[in-house]
Amino acid sequence: MQRTALYEAHLQAGGRMIEFADWEMPVQYAGIIQEVQAVRQQWGMFDVSHMARAYFRGGDALAFLSRLVPSDLSKVAPMMGQYTVLTNERGGVVDDVIIYQIAMDEYLMVFNAANRQKDLNWFTHWLGAWQMKVSIDDQTEQTVMLAVQGPEATARLSAILGAPLEGTPRFGARFVEWDGVRLFAARTGYTGEDGFELIAPAEVGTRLWRTLLEAGATPCGLGARDVLRVEAGLHLYGHELTDETNPIEAGLGWLVSDRLSYLGAEVIQQVKQSGPSRKLMGVRLQERGVPREGYPVLIEGQQVGTLTSGVYSPTLEQGIGMAYLPVEYAKAGTPCAVEIRGKAVPAIVSTRRFLKS
């Protein structure tokens, strides 16, 4: 099992460690509810160094990446990022990623920890098949990545790093000099709150973590991160996204361009034109209960779907989840139920914008 450069710092902060995607990671510190509240109300920080980070360099970098994703990367400006998905020949999702343009022939991709080797193999396969001039530099183990999130995050980071981060647009990125080290800072996150994700050399990771801790950031674990992303209606690979999931049915049609030069384009365009047979929707419990992944979603006593994710939301003070539902039931306001330990708990279909609906 792998450990990030911050492993000892997590233990010192009281982190309870678990195995996740072959990494030993903190699931919580003081408690999931307290950590969720800290991110929603002040600011918190996460070690997300287990996420994979690779640079694509060379004259064919843009052309190569453009054949792997449905988004139009030619529209991504320097030091900006694009959330998108890697697709396969069947129109399914290999992974969801963020691609940043660092320079004309250099791109940084952040992808999921559980898919690191799978994705690297995918890139190598197509690089050989297409005979393109691109080098792939996996920097996952040479760097750390911290997510600093919450309504106070940007102002706090600006003061700590001595950089005016407030002017950075959403999905914008910049390099910041801090304590003699160059940090990559992107205004991205996985919580539904404002904030930045920082990438730094592994050897300064602990120093950066402790600086943020001493400045008052609440350390947060994977448990809070999952609750926050479900509250924000965000996808998780292996749950809302799989190799068999079409991005249109996943509600990701907004990132699909009209190009036909990427893997699975014809299948995806066909679904986009004809409409999917199912849609990813939110589900809100109307009574007490904690929905979990795999629980059946019922309408008039019949199972019509299965929760892909489910949590108790401290912010909303109710159980919430996501599920793929047939289009005839995929309408906000439709009464339903979630089967929890043999009991049908009343619920309602909603959009995935739990925090704003």
N, C-alpha and C positions, 0 to 999 in steps of 0.2 A: 504494500500500500504506500502511496506517495504522500508526502507532507509538503505544504507550502513553506516558504521561508519564514512565515509568521507563526509557525506551530507553537514554539515556546511562549511567544507573546500571548497566544490564546489561552494557554494553560495558566499563565500568570494573571490573566484577566478573569479567570473563573469559567472559561469556556468548557462546555460539555461536548466532547468529541465523538463523532460517529463516522462510519464509512459512507462515502458518497462518490460514486463514479470512480472508484479506485483511489480516492483521496481521503485522508483523515481530516475532517472539517468540523468546525464548531456548529452545533445545531442550535445552541442558545447559551446565554450568559445569565443575566438576572431572571429572565423569563420571556417567553414569546410575546405575551400581551404588552408588557412594559416596553419591549423593543419596538413593536409595531407602533405604539403610541408615541415613542420618541421620534420615529421617522415621520409620522403624520403631523406632529406638533412642533418639533424642534429640529434635531438633526441626528443622524446615526451613521455608522460606517460598517461596511462588510468587507471581509477578505474574500475576493472572488478570483484569487490567483489560480484556482483550478480551471477556470475558463481558458480555452485554448486561444493562443495569439500567434499569428503567422504573417510574415511579410511576403508579398508577391512583387518581384522586381523584374524589369526587362521591357524591351520594346513591344512585346505582345501581351503585357500584363492586363491591359484593359480589354483587349479582344478575348483573351482566355477567360477572364472572370465573366464577361458578358455572355459567354456561351453556357455558363453554369447557373445563371440566375435570370428570372423574368423581368427584373427591373432594368431601366435604361441607365446604366452607369455613366454614360457619356454626359449626362446632365448633372453629375455630382461634381461640385466645385472643389478646388484644392482646400484641404483641411476641413472638409465636411464629410459626414457619414451617411450611409444609406442602410436602413434596416431592410432585409430581404430574405429570401429563402433559396437554398440550393435545391434544384429539382432533378428528378430522374426521367428516364425516357417514357415512363408511364404517367408523368405529370404529378407524381407524388413528391413529398418533401423529404429530402435527404437530411436537412438541418435548417435551422433559422440562424441568421448571422447578421453582423453589422460589418460593412465594408467602408473604410475611410480612405479617401485619396490623400496620400501624404505629399506626393509630387507627381509630375506627369507620368512617369513610368514606375511608380511605387505606390502600393496599396497595402493597408493593414486590415486583416480580417480577424474578428473575434467570433469564436464559435463555441459550441457546447462541450463541456468537459467529458461527458459520456461518449461523445462522438469524435473525440480528438483523432484517434488512430483511423477510425472509419473514414473520416473526412480527408485526412492526409492521403490515405490510400486512393480515395476517389479522385483527388487532384492529380496524383501521380499517374493514375490510369489514363485520364483524359489528356494529360500533358503529353504522354507518349503517343496516344491515338491521334492527336491533332498536330503533333510535331511543332509545338510553339516554343518561342524563346522566352522562357520565364523561369526564374529561380524562386524556390519556396523556402523561406527561412523561418522555421518553427522556433519561436522565442518564449514558449510557455514556461519552461523551467529556468530560464535566465532572467525572468522578470517577475514582478508581483503586480497585482491589479487590485485596487481598493475602490469600492463604490461608496461615495459620500453623498447621502441623500436626505432630503427634508427641506421644509420651507426656509430654514436658516442656513442651509448647506453652502450656497453660493457666496453669501456675505462672509461666512466664517472662513471658507477656503481662501477667498480673496485676501483676507487679513493675514492668514497663516502663511500663504505662499508669496505674499507681496506682489500679487498680480490682479489687475482689474478684470475679473472673470465675468462680471455682470453683462458685459457687452457681447459675450459669446452666444451665438444663436443656438437654438435647440438642434442637436446633432452636429453642432460645430465643434472643432477641436483646435488646440493650440499647444505649443511647447512652452513650458515654464521652467525657469531656472530657480532651483530651491536648494539651499545649503550646498552649493557647488555641483549639483546634479541636475540633469535635464529630465523633466517629467513630461509625459504626454497626458493632457487633460481634455476629456471629451464631455460635452454636456448631454450625457445619456444616462440611463439607469433602467431599473427593472422593478420600480416601486409605485409608479404613478405620481411621484413627487419630483420636484426640481432637484438638481444635483449634478455631480460630475463623477466620472470614472477615471481614475488615475493609473497610469502604467509607469513603473519605475524599475531600475535595476534591482535584482533580488537582494543585493548586499545592503541596500538602504531601506528595504521594506520595513524592518522592525523600527528603525529610527522614525520613519514617516508615520507608522501606526501609533507609536508612543507620543509623537508630537500632537496628533489629532486627539488622542485619548486625553492628554493633559490639557488640551484646549476645551474639553467638555463634550466631545463626541461620544455618543452611546454605542458601545460595541454590540453588534447584532449578528445573529447566526442564521443558518439556513432555514430554520423554522419560521422566523419572522419574514425572511425574504419570500418564502412561498406564500404566506398569508397576504403580504403586500401585493405580490404580483397577481394573485387571484382577485383581490379587491379591485385592482386596476384592470382586470379582464385581459391579462397578457398571457400569451401562449407559452407552454413548456413542451419541448420536444419529448416524445415518448408518451405524452398525455394528449394535448390538443393537436399535435403534429406528429405524423409518422410517415414512413416511406409509401404508405397507401393513401395518405390524405392529400386531396387536391386543395391548393391554396384558395380557390374560390369558395368552396364550402366552409373553409376555415375563417372566412371573413377577411381574407387578405387580398381581395381583388384590387385594392387600391395600389398595390405594389407591382401589379402585372401590367407591363407595357404591351403595345400592339406588335412588338417585334416577333418574328418567327424563327429567329436564329439561335435559340437556346434549347436545351434538352427538355423535351416534353411539351414544347410550345403548342403543337397542334391539339393535343389532348386538352390542355388548359384553356385554349381559346374556344374549343368546342363547348366546354362546360360553361365558360363565361358567356357565350352567346345563347345557349339553350337553357341555362340556369341549373344549379345543382339540385340533387334529389334530397339533400339534407343540409342543415345549417348549424353552425356552432352558436349556441345561445347561452344566456345566463339562466340560473335557477335560484330563486330565493325561498327559503323555508318561511312559512307563516306561523309556525309554532317552534318551540324549543327543540333542538337537535343539532347534531354535528354531521353534516354530509361528508362522505369520503369518496375517493376515486373507486369506481366499480359498482357503486350503489345504483339500483335500477330507478329510472324515471318513469312514472306511471301516468297515464291519462285514462280516466274512466276505468281504472283497475287493470289496464293492459300496459305492459312494458313497451315504451316507444323509444327508449334511449338508455344510455348508461353515463353516469357522471365521469368525465375525464379528469376532473379535479374537484375537490370540495374542502372547505375549511369553515371554522367559526370565525366570523369577522368581528374583531373588537371594535372597529370603527363604526360599523353598522349595527352591531349588537344582534346579529342574526346569522344563521347558517347560509352560506352561499356556495354555488358551484357552477360548473360549465358542463354542457352535454351537447352532442350532435343529435338533432331532432329532425324527423321528416318535415319537409317544407310546410305541409298543411298545419303542423303544430308549432312551427317556429315563428310565433308571433308574440310580442310582448303583451302580457296581460292574460295569456292563456292559463287557466287553472290546471295544476298537475299535482303530483305527489312524489316524494322520494321515499323509497323503501329502506328503512333503517332498522336492522335487526328484526325483520319480519313485520314491522309496523309501517303503514303508509302515512307518512307525515305530510300534511298539506303544504303545498308550495305554489309558486307562480312562475311562469316563464317570463324572463326579462331580457333586456339587452345585456351585453357584457360590460357596459359602462356603469358598474355598480355604484361608484362614488359620485356619479353625476346624474343618475336617473332618478 
